[in-house]
Amino acid sequence: MKKMKDQKEIQIAWEIWNLVEKLNNLLWDRYEEDFIEIYLREEEDKFLYTIAHPSLTTTQDKTED
């Protein structure tokens, strides 16, 4: 009996994965340019933050030899 439950669970997981993949493709097709714009803006923000706060982004070894 447990084997049937496992198979059903596997089948449901497979269907969910396929639907998520389909949704991913639909969202990408619809919002590709917007997603790229957001990604580039976030990367630029990270870069500008590292320039403005270099001491917060570099690891300094304060141990003495």
Secondary structure by P-SEA (a helix, b strand, c coil): caaaaaaaaaaaaaaaaaaaaaaaaaaaaacaaaaaaaaaaaaaaaaaaaaaccccccccccccc
